[in-house]
Amino acid sequence: MNPEESMRTKRSASTRDDAIDTYTKVASIAVAIGGWAVGMYAGFNVLVPLVATAVVWLAGRHLFSEPKQIMLPAFCVQAGHLVWFVVVAAASRELMNPHLIDIVWLSIGLAWLWLRPGKSALYVLMVYQLLALPYNLLQFSQADFGTTANKVLLVHVIWRCIALFYMARMFYRLGKPVQSN
């Protein structure tokens, strides 16, 4: 390759990197504004799953071995959601809480994902999220704007969508061949 071709290649790579950086910055700003808007609307309802997700993330960075780091985002989002269900169940002091199925299914799925990260555990958790999401969307659409139920359901829908995104990402990464350096 002659020096002129080398410079063209470097420039085109640099231009691509600048474009990716610009898109990343724009997306980051859009997500920050969206997060702020959801936080302003949902208020305290978003605090428990958000803090729980962050705490699980910080603990998971140290507790999960290197091969298990691939599942950390999918695990953390759903563990934060699980903590929220448990807090609501404990606060209501009802033995047969409607969230019991969520608590049991998420607990089994997350334990499976922790012990044997792989596609089987992802299928169990994806089925759960894909069954619960339309139900939450239906309830959300029927709840009056500004009510506590509407705010809580918005957070449920967001957490389920984030969980599905990270599980799809993990599923994709599990299918890619491992690159050795």
N, C-alpha and C positions, 0 to 999 in steps of 0.2 A: 504494500500500500504506500503510495507516495504521500508526502507531507500535506499536499492540498486536500486529498481525500480524508486524511486523518483529521484535519481541522474541521471539515464538513461534518464528519461523524461526531466529533466532540461537540460542535455547535448544536446539532440536531438532538443529541442526548441531553444537552444542557437545556434546550428549549422544552423538551418533553418533561424534564424534572421541574422546570419553572411552572409549567402548566399544571402538573400534578400538585405542586405546592400551592398554587393559586386555588385549585378546586378544593383541596383539603382545608385551606383557610376559610373559604366561603362556606363550606359545609360545616366547619367547626363553629363559625359565627351563627349560622342558621340553627344549629342544634342548641347552642347556648341560649339564643333568644327563645326557641321553643321550650327549652327546659325552664327558663325563667317564667314564661307564660304559664306553663303547667303548674309550677311551684306557687305562683300567685293565685291561680284558680283553686288548686286542690289543697293548698295550705298544709296543715299538719298531716293530712292523709298520705302525702308523699314522703314524709320524713322517716317513718319507720322502715319501709322497704329500702329507701335510699341509704340510710345509715347502716342497716343490716347488710346490704349488698357490699358497701365499702369495707365494713369490718371483715366480712368473709373474704373479700379480695385481698386485704392486707394479710390476714392470717394464711390464706392459701398460697400466697407468694413464698412463704417460708415453710409451710407444711407439705405442700405437694412436691413430689419429686420432679425432676426435669421432664421425664416422659409424660407426666400427668399435667404439665402446665398448659397443654393444648386444650384441656377441658375447663380450665379455670374460669373464663368469662361465662360460659354456659352454666357452669355450676353456681357461680356467685349470684347471678341474677335470680336464679330459681331458689337458691338458699335464702336470699333476701326476701323473696316473696313468701317462702315457707315461714320465716320468722314472723312476718306480718300476720299470717294466718294464725300462728300460735299465740301471738300477742292479743289478737282480737278474740280468740277462743278463751284465753285466760281472763281477759277483761270482762267477757260476758258471763263467765262462771256457769256456762251451760255444758252439761256432760255430753249431750247429743247436739253439738253445734252443727249448723249447716256446712261449715267449712271442714268438717271431719274428713270427708272424702278427699278434699284438696290436701289436707295434712298427711293423710295416709299415702296417697298416690305420690305426692312429691317426696315424702320421706323414703319410700321404697326406691323410687327412681333415682334420687340423689345418692342414696347409699350404694346402689348398683353402679352408678356412674363413678363414684369415688373408688370403689373396690376393683371394678373391672371396666375402666373407660373403654368404650367402643360403641359400635353402631347399634347393638341390641339395647343398651341402656338409653341411647338417644331415641330409638324408636318408641320406647315406653313413654319417655318424657314428651316427645313430639305429639304422640297420640293424645296424651292428657291435655297439652296446651291447645291442640287443634280442636278438641272437643269443647274445652272451656271457653275459648275465645269467642266463637259465635254466640254462645249463651250470654257472655258478658256484654257483647255488642248489642244484642237484643235488649237486655235489661237497661243498658246505657241509653239506647234510643228511646226507651219508654219512660225514663226518669226525667223529671222536670229539671231544667237548667238551673244550676246554682244550689240544688239540694245536696245534702251530704251523700245520699246514695249516688247521685250523678258524679260527684267528685271522686268518691271511692271507686266507682266502676271505671272511670277514666284512668285512674292509676293502675287498676287491674289490667285493663286493655293494653296500656303502654308496657307494663312489665311482661305480659305474655308475648307481645310483639318483639320486644328486646330479646326475650328468651328464645323465641323461634329463630330470630336472626343469628344469634350466637350458636345455636345448635346446628343450623344450616351451615354456618361457617366451619364449625368443628367437623361436621359430616364431610364437607368438601376437603378439608385438610387431612382427614383420616384416609381419604381415597388417593391422595397424592403420594407419589413415591418419595421415600426419604432421600435427601441429598446429602452426600458425604463430602467433607472438605478435605 
